[in-house]
Amino acid sequence: MITNQHQPIVPPNLPNSHTPKLPHTLSPFLPFPLPLFLSLFLFLAACSSDFDPIVDNDNEFFSIYGYLDTRSDTQFVRISPVRETAALPLEAGNVVVSSRNEATGDEVVWQDSLVQLDDGTNGFLYYAPMAVTHSERFQLSIRRNDGATTETRVTLPDPTTAATDSVRRFLDEYEQIVIWNDFAETPHNATVQYTVVIPGNDPATITLPIGDDGEAVDDAWALHIPLSRNRNEVLSRLNRPVQGTNIILCSVRMTVDEFGPEWKRPQTDVTNGFGFFGAVVHHSVSWTLTEDVRTEIGYLATDEGCP
């Protein structure tokens, strides 16, 4: 077990652009700033008074705050003791954090880094080099040297599919709709990536926010892509003039995040403890536009230079 008593471990491979925001009372479990994210999880902040880590209950040992993320090859969770005693001080050697894939039986022991929380108390940020994927179910266990154990479980949402509708024209704006199946609410962190080539240059991929909540369509969710406006934004990001620039569109890709059901509750089911442990899964779909549509929007009708 590796213990860092001075410098907290900074989570790698976890871009801020897609990281869920935890409310103030929970955010110390990650030692880096997070962007504004999920209204559902803000409900946790409103209910934060339900989390009282100092409770006179001998059957509650640890608080847990974290989530599994399919975009990351390293997972993180913050662990804090309900109380410290002289016999069992807050030391990494007194605690073993492990996770078990309930389908395969594979078990991983997590490593630790001691961090100071906003309120001045200490907590451990545990991390594991572990990739997760759709539909997997994990048990997380925190075991003290004297055998006292806190446990919780999480299931990652199932994979889904998406369909791209035909391109529609409204006045001078071309728009395309992407329908995500089995979504009962707006997908989170929706972005669209355009892979383009300006003749004589290497391909570039520009990521833009969708900026549209979309709407429910039966048991699916439809998101709208403003193709014409996005072309102008792509050129702006490339520091090129909107008018008179030759540009080739190679492909389009949309990505969305889906949260597990745990994010809808103020806290998850934790045995002999408190806290929240959830899951975030990443979905994506890629496609190309016809030459006629690309020409109408203002792209060149060629794939020359595309990857």
N, C-alpha and C positions, 0 to 999 in steps of 0.2 A: 504493500500500500504506500502511495506517495503522498506526503503531507507537505503543503506549502504554507508556512505560518506567516508569510509576509506579503507576497504578491498573489492575488487571486488568479486562478486559471481563467483566461479569456476564451469563451467558447469559439472554436474554429468552425468554418464552413457553415455558418448560420447567418446569412445576410440579413441586415436590419430590415430590408424591404419587405420581407414576408413574415417577420417575427411577431407573434401576438403580443399585444400590450397587456401587462398585468397591472392591476390597480396598485396604488401607492403602498398599501399594506402588504402586498405580495412581491412587488418588484425587486426587493433586495436579493432575491435568490439568484438573480442574474447580474453580474457585475459590469453591465454595459447598458447604454441608453437604448430605449425601444421606441418605435414610432407609434402614433395613434392607431388603434386597431379595432377591437371588437366591442360592440355595444352590449352583446350578451355577457361578456366577461366583466364589463363595468357593473353589472348586477352584483358581482362578487364584492365590489367595493362598497356598494350600498348595504350589503349584508355582512360587512367585515366585522361588525360587532358580534357576530355569531362565533368568531374565532377568538377564543380566549386561551392562549397557550399556558396560562398559569391557573390551572384548575386543580382542586384538591381531589384527585382521582387516581388511585394507585394502578388502575388498569389502562391508563393512557400515557404513552411513553414518548412519542415523537410527533412533530408536525411535519407535513410533506407539502411542498409546493413545486410543481413542475409539469412538463408535458413531453410526450414523444413526438418527433417531427420526421416525416418521411423525407424531407429535403436535406436533412443533416446526417452525416455519418458518425456524429458524436451526439449523445443524448445527455441532458442535464436535469438535475433535481436538487432543490435545497432542502436540507434536513436540519431540524432544530430539536433539541430535547424539550419536553414539556417543562422539566425542571432539572437543575443541576444539584448534585449533592456532593459532599466531601468524598464519599466512597466511590462515586461515579462521576468525575468531572467531565467537562466537555473536551474530550480528546479523541482523535480519529481512531486510535488503537482500541478504544472501548466499543466501537461500533463497526459492523459489517453491513454494507448495503449491497444487495444483489437483486438481479431480475431473472426471471425464468420464462422462456417462451413456452406457453402451455400446450402448444401443438407438437413441438419438437423435443421439449424437455431441456433444451440448451440453457445453461445458466451462465451469467456474466457477473463478476464481482466489480463494483464500481470503485473508482479512485476518488480522492477527496482533495479539496482545497479549503482552508479556513478563511472565511471572509467576515468583515464587520458589517452589521446591518445598520440601517438608517437610525435606529433607536439606540445605537451604541452597543448592543449585545452581539454575541458571536453566533455564527451559524456555519454549517458546512455545505459547500457547493460540491455535489458529487457528479461525476461524469463518467461515461463509458463509451469507448469506440465501438459503436453498434448501430448498424443501419436497420431501419424498420420499414415495413411495407403494409399495404392494405390488408385488412381482415385479420391481422395477427392479434393475439391476446397475450398480455404479459401480467405476471405477478411481480410486484415490487415488495421486497422485504427489507426491513431495517432491524437488525438483531444486535442487542447489547451483550456484553460479555457474560452477564449473569443470566442470559437466556430470554430476557424481556424482548418481545418482538412486536413491531408495528407492521401491518401489511395492507396493501391495496391492489386493485386490479384495473386494467384499462384495455379496451378493445378498439383497434383502429378501424375506421369506417371502410366499407367495401369499395372496390373499384367501381367506376361509373363510366358512361359513354357520353359523347357529345356529337351533335349533328350540325353541320353548317347549312344554313338556308341559302337560297339564291340571293344574289345581290339586287337590291332595290334602289331606284332613283327617286329622290324627293327634291324637286326643283334642281339645284346644282349640286346636291349632296348625294353621294352614293353610300349606301349603308348595307351592312350584312348582319344577320342575326345568327348567333350560336346558341343552340338549345342543349342544356345540360340535363341529362335524365336523372331521375330519382333525387332531385333537389327540391326541398319543400320551402326553401328560403334563399335569399340572395347569396351566391357564392362569395367568399371573402377573398380580398387581395387579388381581384381579377385584373390581369394585365394582358396586353397584346404585344407580340414581338414581330417586327418587320425585319426580315433579312434582305438587304438591298445592296446594289452595286452602282456606284457612279463610275462610268467608263474610265479606265485608266487607273482605278483604285481597287484596293482589296475589298472583299465583302464586309459589311458592317451589320450588326443587329441592334436595332433601336427598340427599347422597351417603353411602352406608354401605358398609363393607367386607363382602365375602361371608362371610369367616371360616370357609370350608369348603373342604377340599381336593378334595371330590367323588370320583368314581371313573370308571374306564375303562368304556366301553360300546361294544364292538366297536372300530371305528376312530374313535371319538369320545370326548368327555369330558363328563360330566354334573356340573353344579354345582347345589346346592340353595339356594333362597331361602326363609327363614322369614318369610313375609308377615305373620303376626300379630305376631310379636316386632318386626319392622321398623316396623309401624305405631306401636307404642309408642315406639320409638326416634326416629321422625320427630317425633312430638309432643314428646318430650323435647328434641330439637334446636331446636324452635320455642318452647321454654319454655311449653308448654301442658300442662294435666293430661291424663293418659291417659283418665280417666273423664269423661264429660260434655262432651267437646269435639267439635263438629261439624267434620268435615274431609272434603274432596272429593279423591279420587285421580284425577288426570288421565291419567297414563301411567307406565310403568315402563321403565327402560332399564338394560341390563347392558353393562359394558365390560370387556375383558380385554386383556392384552398378550401378544404372542408374540415369542420371541427366535429369531433366526437360528441355524443350526447352529454358528456360530463360538463361541457361548457355552459349548459343551460341551467345548471344547479349551483347554488351558493357554495356547496362543498361536495366532494365525492365520498363514496363509502370507504372509510378507513377503519380497519380493525385495530383497536388499542391505540388510537391516535386521532389526529385532526388533519385537515388540509384539503388540497386539490391536486389531482393527477389526471391529466387529460391527454388528448391526442390531436394532431393536426396532420392531415394527409393532403398531398399535392396531386392535382389532375391537370392534364394538358392535352391539347388536340392541335394538329398541324394540317395545313392545306395550302393549295395554290389557287390563284385566280386565273380565269381564262384570259387569253390574249386580248380579246375584245374588251373585257372589263378593265384590264390594266391600261389599255390605251385610252378608254373613256375617262379614267381617273387622272391620267397624266403620266403614266409610266411608259417606258419603251416596251414594245412588243417583242422582247427577246429574252433568252435566258443566258446570254453570253456573260461569262465571268462568275456565274452563280456556283456555289459549292455543291 
